[in-house]
Each structure stands twice: as structure tokens, then as C-alpha cells.
Amino acid sequence: MSVSIKIPHMLLKYTDQKQWVKVTTDNIANCIDELITRFPELKPKLLNERGEIAHWVHLSINQEPVSPDETLKDGDELTILFAVAGG
């Protein structure tokens, strides 16, 4: 099963400027694990100190918000978004 991950612009320097990365897995947690295995510098950007998806990271599948325990289908697009705070 192939899933495409859309990488946010601010993380492209960690993925060799690849905006889309294909992985083969059936759930979001494994998807993130595979992404970090390929690009280890992403780990502190995506995970907290307990190894969980950080609270500032938001995930969507095919433009619908999802939780990290969601399952995936072949051809799904996982988008990684970051919470932005301003003042």
C-alpha cells in the first residue's frame, strides 16, 4: 500500500527538498515512523520527548483532520501541518 506524505515547506531542508514522500504502510503512526527512519532530523520536529506526535503537529488525510491512530488506504495523502501562534 502506497501513501504520499506532504511535507510542510519549513521541513523541506530535512527531506532533501522533497515536498512529497511516498511510504508503504497502513496507519499514520507507522507512516510517521517510516518518514523519520528515512529522514532522522525530522524526529524532534514531529515527536515530543515521549516519542508521541507533538501537540503542535496536526495531521490530515485527503484534507480531513485525523488522529495518529487512523488507518490508511492505498493512495491516501497524509498532510503534516504545524500549529501557528501569533501575537
FIZALO-184170 format. One record per residue: z, y, x of N, C-alpha, C in turn; residue in three letters. Coordinates in nm, 4 decimals. Example, Ala and Ser with C-alpha at 12.3 -4.5 7.8 and 13.67 -1.06 7.14 Angstrom:
2
R      n.w      n.v      n.u     ca.w     ca.v     ca.u      c.w      c.v      c.u type
R   0.7800  -0.5690   1.3190   0.7800  -0.4500   1.2300   0.7800  -0.3300   1.3200  ALA
R   0.7080  -0.2250   1.2850   0.7140  -0.1060   1.3670   0.7870   0.0030   1.2900  SER
END
This chain:
87
R      n.w      n.v      n.u     ca.w     ca.v     ca.u      c.w      c.v      c.u type
R   0.0000  -0.1163   0.0840   0.0000   0.0000   0.0000   0.0000   0.1236   0.0893  MET
R  -0.0864   0.2167   0.0594  -0.1005   0.3380   0.1393  -0.0513   0.4593   0.0613  SER
R   0.0322   0.5383   0.1266   0.0862   0.6616   0.0695   0.0586   0.7737   0.1683  VAL
R   0.0196   0.8896   0.1183  -0.0037   1.0059   0.2028   0.1148   1.1005   0.1922  SER
R   0.1611   1.1486   0.3075   0.2716   1.2437   0.3114   0.2158   1.3790   0.3515  ILE
R   0.2417   1.4810   0.2705   0.2006   1.6167   0.3036   0.3133   1.6825   0.3825  LYS
R   0.2793   1.7248   0.5030   0.3767   1.7829   0.5933   0.3797   1.9351   0.5752  ILE
R   0.4980   1.9946   0.5604   0.5046   2.1404   0.5474   0.4564   2.2082   0.6759  PRO
R   0.3987   2.3248   0.6591   0.3430   2.3996   0.7725   0.4446   2.4159   0.8861  HIS
R   0.5696   2.4422   0.8514   0.6699   2.4656   0.9547   0.7029   2.3411   1.0376  MET
R   0.6569   2.2233   0.9964   0.6823   2.0996   1.0724   0.5593   2.0463   1.1442  LEU
R   0.4472   2.1127   1.1319   0.3237   2.0615   1.1928   0.3350   2.0449   1.3436  LEU
R   0.4144   2.1275   1.4086   0.4284   2.1152   1.5545   0.4933   1.9826   1.5939  LYS
R   0.5618   1.9179   1.5012   0.6256   1.7893   1.5282   0.5361   1.6703   1.4937  TYR
R   0.4231   1.6955   1.4271   0.3325   1.5874   1.3856   0.1941   1.6026   1.4492  THR
R   0.1899   1.6642   1.5657   0.0621   1.6859   1.6344  -0.0361   1.7615   1.5448  ASP
R   0.0163   1.8568   1.4676  -0.0625   1.9420   1.3776  -0.1272   1.8658   1.2617  GLN
R  -0.0795   1.7471   1.2336  -0.1324   1.6700   1.1204  -0.0656   1.7160   0.9921  LYS
R  -0.1449   1.7670   0.8985  -0.0905   1.8124   0.7708  -0.0668   1.6949   0.6763  GLN
R  -0.1425   1.5875   0.6920  -0.1268   1.4663   0.6112  -0.1042   1.3483   0.7041  TRP
R  -0.0075   1.2650   0.6704   0.0215   1.1436   0.7463   0.0222   1.0279   0.6478  VAL
R  -0.0521   0.9224   0.6789  -0.0555   0.8028   0.5928   0.0469   0.7016   0.6421  LYS
R   0.1181   0.6433   0.5459   0.2136   0.5372   0.5753   0.1903   0.4229   0.4771  VAL
R   0.2462   0.3076   0.5090   0.2334   0.1925   0.4203   0.3729   0.1438   0.3843  THR
R   0.4159   0.1778   0.2644   0.5475   0.1380   0.2157   0.5517   0.1537   0.0643  THR
R   0.6595   0.1036   0.0036   0.6664   0.1085  -0.1425   0.7810   0.1920  -0.1973  ASP
R   0.8561   0.2612  -0.1090   0.9596   0.3515  -0.1598   0.9754   0.4716  -0.0669  ASN
R   1.0361   0.5753  -0.1195   1.0447   0.7015  -0.0467   1.1310   0.6900   0.0783  ILE
R   1.2427   0.6222   0.0698   1.3306   0.6089   0.1868   1.2560   0.5456   0.3044  ALA
R   1.1826   0.4376   0.2777   1.1053   0.3731   0.3844   0.9928   0.4626   0.4335  ASN
R   0.9390   0.5425   0.3443   0.8332   0.6366   0.3790   0.8854   0.7373   0.4821  CYS
R   1.0009   0.7936   0.4550   1.0622   0.8897   0.5475   1.0985   0.8205   0.6787  ILE
R   1.1514   0.6979   0.6710   1.1841   0.6221   0.7930   1.0603   0.6004   0.8797  ASP
R   0.9499   0.5619   0.8169   0.8263   0.5394   0.8929   0.7763   0.6695   0.9551  GLU
R   0.7870   0.7784   0.8820   0.7460   0.9086   0.9342   0.8294   0.9457   1.0565  LEU
R   0.9597   0.9256   1.0489   1.0489   0.9582   1.1607   1.0267   0.8643   1.2787  ILE
R   0.9955   0.7391   1.2514   0.9647   0.6461   1.3606   0.8427   0.6941   1.4387  THR
R   0.7427   0.7422   1.3683   0.6212   0.7919   1.4334   0.6398   0.9281   1.4987  ARG
R   0.7265   1.0100   1.4393   0.7492   1.1462   1.4886   0.9002   1.1716   1.4951  PHE
R   0.9680   1.1200   1.5988   1.1146   1.1244   1.6065   1.1748   1.2654   1.6001  PRO
R   1.1008   1.3661   1.6413   1.1548   1.5023   1.6389   1.1776   1.5528   1.4957  GLU
R   1.1227   1.4829   1.3970   1.1435   1.5220   1.2581   1.2826   1.4847   1.2055  LEU
R   1.3475   1.3916   1.2711   1.4745   1.3398   1.2196   1.5762   1.4493   1.1883  LYS
R   1.6079   1.5407   1.2804   1.7079   1.6433   1.2460   1.6579   1.7454   1.1441  PRO
R   1.5293   1.7501   1.1238   1.4728   1.8427   1.0254   1.4799   1.7861   0.8831  LYS
R   1.4790   1.6518   0.8723   1.4727   1.5869   0.7412   1.6022   1.5187   0.6983  LEU
R   1.6822   1.4751   0.7952   1.8034   1.3986   0.7635   1.9295   1.4732   0.8041  LEU
R   2.0381   1.4493   0.7313   2.1662   1.5066   0.7707   2.2335   1.4154   0.8738  ASN
R   2.3554   1.4493   0.9131   2.4260   1.3727   1.0164   2.4612   1.2310   0.9720  GLU
R   2.4569   1.2034   0.8420   2.4833   1.0678   0.7902   2.3554   0.9855   0.7745  ARG
R   2.2415   1.0452   0.8121   2.1148   0.9743   0.8019   2.0534   0.9781   0.6633  GLY
R   2.1048   1.0649   0.5763   2.0519   1.0802   0.4407   1.9560   1.1984   0.4364  GLU
R   1.8690   1.2003   0.3355   1.7806   1.3148   0.3172   1.8677   1.4400   0.3056  ILE
R   1.8401   1.5385   0.3888   1.9204   1.6609   0.3915   1.9089   1.7365   0.2591  ALA
R   2.0134   1.8114   0.2246   2.0159   1.8822   0.0961   1.9096   1.9910   0.0858  HIS
R   1.8574   2.0365   0.1980   1.7537   2.1406   0.1959   1.6121   2.0826   0.1835  TRP
R   1.6013   1.9515   0.1831   1.4711   1.8853   0.1713   1.4499   1.8413   0.0264  VAL
R   1.3379   1.8820  -0.0298   1.3013   1.8424  -0.1653   1.1735   1.7607  -0.1581  HIS
R   1.1669   1.6562  -0.2378   1.0536   1.5648  -0.2345   0.9844   1.5622  -0.3699  LEU
R   0.8529   1.5491  -0.3671   0.7792   1.5312  -0.4920   0.6696   1.4271  -0.4706  SER
R   0.6416   1.3540  -0.5768   0.5325   1.2572  -0.5775   0.4299   1.3080  -0.6762  ILE
R   0.3089   1.3253  -0.6271   0.1998   1.3730  -0.7127   0.2432   1.4973  -0.7914  ASN
R   0.3136   1.5869  -0.7223   0.3592   1.7168  -0.7732   0.4714   1.7076  -0.8755  GLN
R   0.5400   1.5938  -0.8834   0.6552   1.5778  -0.9718   0.7804   1.5544  -0.8862  GLU
R   0.8879   1.6327  -0.9063   1.0101   1.6126  -0.8280   1.0641   1.4697  -0.8439  PRO
R   1.1138   1.4150  -0.7334   1.1668   1.2785  -0.7340   1.2918   1.2709  -0.6475  VAL
R   1.3650   1.1622  -0.6635   1.4807   1.1352  -0.5779   1.4373   1.0370  -0.4682  SER
R   1.5142   1.0302  -0.3595   1.4764   0.9429  -0.2477   1.4702   0.7942  -0.2802  PRO
R   1.5261   0.7504  -0.3921   1.5239   0.6076  -0.4239   1.4068   0.5673  -0.5131  ASP
R   1.3154   0.6587  -0.5387   1.1982   0.6299  -0.6226   1.1032   0.5318  -0.5536  GLU
R   1.0352   0.4520  -0.6331   0.9325   0.3632  -0.5796   0.7979   0.4360  -0.5811  THR
R   0.7068   0.3856  -0.5003   0.5750   0.4472  -0.4846   0.4659   0.3513  -0.5276  LEU
R   0.3509   0.4083  -0.5617   0.2326   0.3288  -0.5935   0.1245   0.3592  -0.4904  LYS
R   0.0331   0.2669  -0.4753  -0.0782   0.2870  -0.3840  -0.1515   0.4159  -0.4189  ASP
R  -0.1752   0.4993  -0.3185  -0.2471   0.6239  -0.3389  -0.1596   0.7432  -0.3726  GLY
R  -0.0284   0.7228  -0.3885   0.0604   0.8349  -0.4178   0.0601   0.9353  -0.3033  ASP
R   0.0920   1.0611  -0.3376   0.1064   1.1673  -0.2392   0.2499   1.2183  -0.2436  GLU
R   0.3194   1.2015  -0.1323   0.4560   1.2499  -0.1182   0.4503   1.3857  -0.0498  LEU
R   0.5077   1.4858  -0.1132   0.5132   1.6193  -0.0549   0.6568   1.6498  -0.0157  THR
R   0.6715   1.6994   0.1067   0.8020   1.7410   0.1572   0.8097   1.8926   0.1451  ILE
R   0.9124   1.9404   0.0771   0.9341   2.0843   0.0606   1.0724   2.1197   0.1109  LEU
R   1.0893   2.2436   0.1549   1.2189   2.2910   0.2004   1.2711   2.3987   0.1074  PHE
R   1.4011   2.3911   0.0787   1.4651   2.4969   0.0004   1.4638   2.6230   0.0848  ALA
R   1.4370   2.7330   0.0200   1.4333   2.8615   0.0898   1.5372   2.9522   0.0269  VAL
R   1.6181   3.0106   0.1117   1.7196   3.1046   0.0637   1.6861   3.2428   0.1181  ALA
R   1.7175   3.3380   0.0426   1.6894   3.4751   0.0874   1.8027   3.5666   0.0473  GLY
R   1.7895   3.6851   0.0921   1.8955   3.7773   0.0569   1.8542   3.9187   0.0771  GLY
END
